[in-house]
Amino acid sequence: MNIHELLKKSRSYRRFYEDQRLDKETLTELVELTRLCPSAANRQPLKYLLACSREDTVKIFPHLRWAGAIKDWPGPAEGERPAAYIVILGDTQITKNFDVDPGIVAQSMLLAAVEQGLGGCMVGSIDRAGLRQVLGIPDRFEITLVVALGKPSETVVLKDAKTPHDIDYWRDQQDLHHVPKRPLTELLVEL
């Protein structure tokens, strides 16, 4: 797949085949790629907590918030939850400002996951205090993002947004997840 195809297939998947577990080796390969990513001032302050056992994924799930635009959906049901998570941590002993690094590495991991037939979702809406407690994350680490991963069990359809305010994603009666994207003409600024 070229980069255009990877980006089109790399959606925010929120429902998975939960029984298709991922192993630590697969997660480690995704983290290995992050070493190649750019880092603000080349500080490389990020660390990663890998969770692929059912015991660990069950601990993490209640501390994440899913699909804020879909008001009546509490998140993936049992059997549809992620098979694994990568918790991206900022090491405050290196810096207290993590800039854009978490987004860069999360996107890189998700593109690599798509290449392997997987999918995922960057989750930034996190009960950080609860997650820190349940996983025993030391205070020196700031929880920046959680990347949920697995074999997607949903179909995501991209469409052009009809108006500048038409950006909320939604599910139709066939359970297809629709994601409006602003057209290119709306993104370009003329000087």
Buried (B, 14 or more C-beta within 10 A) or exposed (E): EEEEEBBEBBBBBBBBBBEEBBEEEBBEBBBEEBEEBEBBEEBBBBBBBBBBEEEBBEBBBEBBEBBEEBEEEEBBEEEBBBBBBBBBBBBBEEBEEBBEBBBBBBBBBBBBBBEEEBBBBBBEEBBEEBBBEBBEBEEEBBBBBBBBBBBBBBEBEEEEBEEEEEEEBEEEEEEEBBBBEEEEEEEEEEE
